[in-house]
Amino acid sequence: MNNTNVLKSFFWRFAERCGAQFVSFVVSIILARILAPEDYGTIALITVFTAFLQVFVDSGLGTALIQKKDADDLDFSSVFYFNFAVCLILYAGTFVVAPCIADFYNDVTLTPVIRVLSLTIVIAGVKGIQQAYVSRNMLFKRFFFSTIGGTIFSAFLGIGMAYAGFGVWALVAQQLSNTMIDTLILWITVSWRPKKAFSWKRLTALLAFGWKLLVSALLETGYNNLRNLIIGKMYSPADLAYYNQGDKFPSVITSNINASIDSVLLPTMASVQDDASRVKAMTRRAIKTSTYIMAPLMMGLAFCAEPIVRLVLTDKWLACVPFLRIFCITYMFYPIHTANLNAIKAMGRSDLFLKLEIAKKIVGMALLLSTMWFGVMAMAYSLLVSSVTSQIINSWPNRKLLNYRYLDQLKDILPGIALAIFMGCCVNLVALLHLSNTVTLLIQIPMGAAIYIGASAALHLESYEYLIDLIRTAWKRFTKR
């Protein structure tokens, strides 16, 4: 697979993520200004369970289809029917136990909300294998149109219902309609259809690889949502809303970059999985470049958090600022996680992947259980510590598989992170002037960009020069056309 195809795939995936996240971000701002924090807290409580069920939609089989060199229509069709049947069973089970979940939170009004919102699981069962087909064949332009279409339609519906006074149901309608329209457009634009064929032999072979990823994903999702469950049970829906809102701002940025890299990197690495040196080169490039991009965005957001929240969400959301800053530091290092794990998956080592997840969750659970008695802020700090230990654990196998140690990875990302911290400290000085929120941001944002880019050019940072070369090459090709 040549660099041109990889860059095109990354462009479409990145455009899709940016477009969808931008619209969703704007909509979330509008809804946050209309609805109460408690409404968001209610949805967050339910998401604890729906996110866990969502893992079964893929069952690790989507990744198995991408990783398998000779996957054909029989493989895809077998996985499609299996996934859809699993999703129907999961929804039926959720429908039955919904009152029990509502009782757990001492809120009987949650029952109908859970039953309706969980329909996304069934819809995702139809969509899941289409997504795997698109990723395997690098048809990310299809993702762009389906995601943008679903996001825009659901935006109008959610805002309209919020203004009409539907409260939490506006958020339910937004999420459900987004998945429905996204799936419909993808089904129309992607040519693949399940054949009237099914093979247990093919399915079991894929499950042999996929079940380890499934268990890993269940551990990851369960662990990530356990904080929400504990906060929702031990504290208040408002506390949970502030915690999640603090996560939302940095995750909008991170998910754009991380999902784009993740989608393109795995099939690209899988295509050269027998050449460890090439996989190492891709892993190193992904870590260096994505961290160079991620670091200034996260540090800039962390240092500008308070005026951004005051201006965008109003003062009623100020309690989310400390959480926002903690998440910014956590997400800044996500490229290390993504690149290392994709290298392990691409080389077919799902066994190692599972072992890593178990080790990380043991450490994370110990930190979580020891801090949950001391408040939501203590739990947030435990996530930060857990993220650092997870970096080390995720990189450990690649010291042998790729001869790429964690210390080598830190050396690769240190210049960008150090420069981003310096930039953040500089823009933070503007806050001392006590200007209006709008004026403060109008000074901080261009000032931060100028410092980071200017210093990168002056210091001849390798990642900066690599990106400039890519931009120049793309511009030359565009002008020639």
KEVO-404079 format. One record per residue (C-alpha): x negated, y, z negated. Coordinates in steps of 0.25 Angstrom, whole numbers, padded with zeros to 4 digits, always signed. Last residue first. Layout:
# residues N
XYZ
...
# end
This chain:
# residues 481
+0018+0076+0045
+0004+0081+0044
+0008+0090+0033
+0013+0079+0024
+0001+0070+0026
-0008+0082+0022
+0001+0085+0010
+0000+0070+0005
-0015+0070+0007
-0016+0083-0001
-0007+0079-0012
-0015+0066-0014
-0028+0073-0014
-0023+0083-0025
-0018+0071-0033
-0032+0064-0032
-0038+0078-0036
-0030+0079-0048
-0032+0065-0052
-0047+0067-0051
-0048+0079-0060
-0056+0089-0053
-0058+0098-0065
-0054+0111-0058
-0043+0104-0051
-0037+0097-0063
-0039+0110-0071
-0031+0118-0061
-0020+0107-0060
-0018+0106-0075
-0020+0121-0078
-0011+0126-0067
+0000+0116-0070
+0000+0120-0085
+0001+0135-0081
+0012+0132-0071
+0020+0125-0082
+0017+0133-0094
+0020+0147-0089
+0034+0144-0083
+0036+0135-0095
+0034+0147-0105
+0042+0156-0097
+0054+0147-0097
+0053+0144-0112
+0052+0158-0116
+0038+0163-0121
+0032+0160-0134
+0018+0163-0130
+0013+0151-0138
+0020+0142-0128
+0010+0146-0117
-0001+0139-0125
+0006+0126-0122
+0002+0128-0108
-0013+0127-0111
-0011+0115-0121
-0004+0107-0110
-0015+0110-0099
-0025+0104-0109
-0017+0092-0111
-0015+0090-0096
-0030+0092-0094
-0033+0081-0104
-0022+0072-0098
-0028+0073-0084
-0042+0071-0088
-0039+0059-0097
-0031+0051-0087
-0043+0043-0081
-0051+0042-0094
-0038+0036-0101
-0037+0026-0090
-0052+0022-0092
-0049+0021-0107
-0037+0012-0104
-0046+0002-0095
-0045+0000-0080
-0052-0013-0077
-0039-0017-0069
-0034-0030-0075
-0044-0029-0086
-0043-0015-0092
-0029-0016-0085
-0024-0025-0096
-0026-0014-0107
-0019-0002-0100
-0005-0004-0105
-0010-0007-0119
-0018+0006-0120
-0007+0015-0114
+0003+0008-0123
-0005+0013-0135
-0004+0027-0131
+0011+0026-0128
+0013+0020-0142
+0007+0032-0148
+0017+0041-0141
+0029+0032-0144
+0025+0033-0159
+0026+0048-0157
+0040+0047-0153
+0044+0038-0164
+0038+0048-0174
+0046+0059-0167
+0059+0051-0169
+0058+0049-0184
+0049+0043-0194
+0056+0029-0195
+0053+0026-0180
+0038+0027-0182
+0034+0013-0187
+0044+0006-0178
+0039+0014-0166
+0024+0012-0168
+0026-0003-0170
+0035-0004-0158
+0025+0003-0149
+0014-0006-0153
+0022-0018-0151
+0028-0012-0138
+0014-0010-0132
+0010-0024-0134
+0022-0030-0129
+0022-0021-0116
+0007-0025-0114
+0010-0040-0115
+0022-0038-0105
+0013-0031-0094
+0002-0041-0096
+0012-0052-0092
+0017-0043-0081
+0003-0044-0075
+0007-0044-0060
-0004-0035-0055
+0006-0024-0052
+0012-0025-0067
-0002-0023-0073
-0005-0011-0064
+0009-0005-0066
+0006-0006-0081
-0007+0002-0081
-0001+0012-0071
+0011+0015-0079
+0005+0015-0093
-0006+0024-0089
+0004+0033-0082
+0012+0035-0095
+0001+0043-0102
+0008+0056-0101
+0021+0050-0105
+0017+0049-0120
+0012+0063-0121
+0024+0068-0114
+0033+0060-0123
+0027+0066-0136
+0030+0080-0130
+0044+0077-0127
+0047+0071-0141
+0042+0084-0147
+0051+0092-0138
+0064+0084-0140
+0069+0092-0152
+0070+0104-0143
+0082+0098-0136
+0092+0108-0142
+0083+0119-0138
+0087+0118-0123
+0084+0107-0113
+0076+0114-0102
+0071+0127-0109
+0069+0122-0123
+0064+0109-0118
+0054+0115-0109
+0050+0125-0119
+0047+0114-0129
+0040+0104-0120
+0029+0113-0113
+0017+0106-0120
+0023+0092-0118
+0028+0095-0104
+0014+0100-0100
+0007+0088-0106
+0017+0078-0099
+0016+0085-0085
+0001+0087-0087
-0002+0072-0090
+0007+0066-0080
+0000+0070-0067
-0014+0066-0072
-0008+0054-0078
-0002+0050-0065
-0015+0052-0057
-0024+0045-0067
-0015+0033-0071
-0010+0030-0056
-0025+0031-0051
-0030+0022-0061
-0019+0012-0059
-0020+0012-0044
-0035+0010-0045
-0033-0001-0054
-0023-0008-0045
-0033-0006-0034
-0045-0013-0042
-0035-0024-0046
-0032-0028-0032
-0022-0040-0033
-0011-0030-0037
-0012-0022-0024
+0003-0021-0020
+0006-0022-0035
-0001-0009-0037
+0007-0002-0027
+0020-0008-0032
+0017-0004-0046
+0012+0010-0043
+0023+0015-0035
+0034+0013-0045
+0025+0016-0057
+0020+0029-0051
+0033+0035-0048
+0039+0030-0062
+0027+0037-0069
+0028+0050-0062
+0042+0053-0062
+0044+0045-0076
+0034+0054-0082
+0040+0067-0079
+0054+0064-0083
+0048+0056-0095
+0042+0069-0100
+0055+0076-0101
+0064+0064-0105
+0056+0060-0117
+0059+0072-0126
+0073+0070-0121
+0073+0056-0127
+0068+0060-0140
+0077+0072-0141
+0089+0062-0137
+0085+0052-0147
+0085+0062-0158
+0099+0067-0154
+0104+0053-0154
+0100+0052-0169
+0090+0044-0177
+0088+0030-0181
+0097+0023-0170
+0094+0032-0158
+0080+0034-0162
+0078+0019-0163
+0085+0016-0150
+0077+0027-0143
+0064+0022-0149
+0068+0008-0144
+0069+0013-0130
+0055+0013-0127
+0053-0001-0134
+0064-0007-0127
+0060-0002-0113
+0046-0006-0115
+0049-0020-0121
+0060-0022-0110
+0050-0018-0099
+0039-0027-0104
+0050-0039-0105
+0054-0036-0091
+0040-0034-0086
+0037-0048-0092
+0050-0053-0085
+0045-0048-0072
+0034-0057-0068
+0040-0070-0071
+0053-0064-0067
+0048-0062-0053
+0046-0077-0052
+0059-0080-0059
+0066-0072-0049
+0059-0078-0037
+0063-0092-0042
+0077-0088-0046
+0079-0084-0031
+0091-0076-0027
+0096-0073-0013
+0108-0065-0007
+0099-0053-0004
+0097-0041-0013
+0097-0028-0004
+0085-0020+0000
+0087-0008+0009
+0085+0003-0001
+0093+0015+0002
+0107+0011-0002
+0103+0003-0015
+0094+0014-0019
+0106+0024-0017
+0115+0016-0026
+0105+0013-0037
+0102+0028-0039
+0117+0031-0038
+0120+0021-0049
+0108+0024-0058
+0111+0039-0058
+0125+0037-0060
+0123+0029-0073
+0113+0039-0079
+0121+0051-0076
+0134+0045-0080
+0128+0041-0094
+0122+0055-0096
+0136+0061-0093
+0142+0051-0102
+0134+0057-0114
+0142+0070-0113
+0154+0070-0104
+0156+0085-0105
+0159+0089-0091
+0145+0096-0090
+0139+0082-0094
+0147+0075-0083
+0142+0084-0072
+0128+0084-0077
+0128+0068-0077
+0135+0067-0063
+0126+0078-0056
+0114+0071-0062
+0119+0057-0058
+0120+0061-0044
+0106+0067-0043
+0099+0056-0050
+0105+0045-0042
+0102+0051-0029
+0087+0055-0034
+0085+0040-0038
+0090+0034-0025
+0083+0044-0016
+0070+0043-0022
+0070+0028-0025
+0072+0025-0010
+0059+0034-0007
+0052+0024-0017
+0052+0013-0006
+0039+0007-0011
+0043-0007-0007
+0041-0013-0021
+0047+0000-0027
+0060+0000-0018
+0062-0015-0020
+0061-0014-0035
+0071-0002-0035
+0081-0010-0027
+0078-0021-0038
+0083-0012-0049
+0095-0005-0042
+0106-0016-0044
+0102-0019-0058
+0101-0004-0061
+0116-0003-0058
+0118-0014-0069
+0109-0007-0079
+0115+0007-0076
+0129+0001-0081
+0123+0002-0095
+0127+0017-0095
+0142+0013-0095
+0141+0003-0106
+0132+0011-0115
+0141+0023-0114
+0153+0015-0117
+0147+0010-0130
+0139+0022-0135
+0152+0029-0141
+0151+0018-0152
+0140+0026-0158
+0133+0019-0170
+0120+0017-0162
+0120+0002-0164
+0135+0002-0163
+0134+0008-0149
+0124-0003-0145
+0134-0014-0151
+0145-0007-0143
+0137-0008-0130
+0134-0023-0132
+0144-0028-0122
+0141-0018-0111
+0126-0020-0113
+0128-0035-0111
+0136-0033-0098
+0125-0023-0093
+0114-0033-0096
+0121-0044-0089
+0124-0036-0076
+0109-0031-0076
+0104-0045-0077
+0113-0049-0065
+0107-0037-0057
+0093-0041-0060
+0095-0055-0056
+0102-0052-0043
+0091-0041-0039
+0079-0050-0044
+0083-0061-0034
+0086-0051-0023
+0072-0045-0025
+0065-0058-0025
+0073-0064-0013
+0070-0051-0005
+0055-0052-0006
+0044-0050-0017
+0030-0054-0011
+0021-0046-0019
+0028-0046-0032
+0026-0034-0040
+0038-0026-0035
+0047-0038-0038
+0041-0040-0051
+0043-0025-0055
+0058-0027-0052
+0058-0040-0059
+0054-0034-0072
+0069-0036-0077
+0072-0024-0068
+0086-0022-0073
+0082-0028-0087
+0074-0016-0090
+0087-0008-0089
+0093-0015-0101
+0083-0008-0110
+0085+0005-0104
+0100+0003-0106
+0098+0000-0121
+0090+0012-0125
+0097+0020-0115
+0110+0019-0124
+0103+0027-0135
+0097+0037-0125
+0111+0040-0119
+0116+0043-0133
+0104+0052-0136
+0107+0060-0123
+0121+0063-0128
+0115+0067-0142
+0106+0077-0136
+0119+0085-0132
+0123+0086-0117
+0122+0099-0109
+0108+0104-0110
+0103+0089-0109
+0112+0087-0097
+0105+0098-0089
+0091+0094-0094
+0094+0079-0090
+0099+0083-0077
+0086+0091-0074
+0078+0079-0078
+0086+0069-0070
+0085+0078-0058
+0070+0079-0060
+0069+0064-0064
+0075+0060-0051
+0067+0069-0042
+0054+0066-0049
+0056+0051-0049
+0061+0051-0034
+0049+0060-0030
+0039+0051-0038
+0045+0038-0031
+0044+0045-0018
+0030+0050-0020
+0025+0038-0026
+0030+0029-0014
+0024+0039-0004
+0011+0039-0012
+0010+0024-0012
+0013+0023+0003
+0002+0033+0006
-0008+0026-0003
-0007+0013+0004
+0000+0000+0000
# end
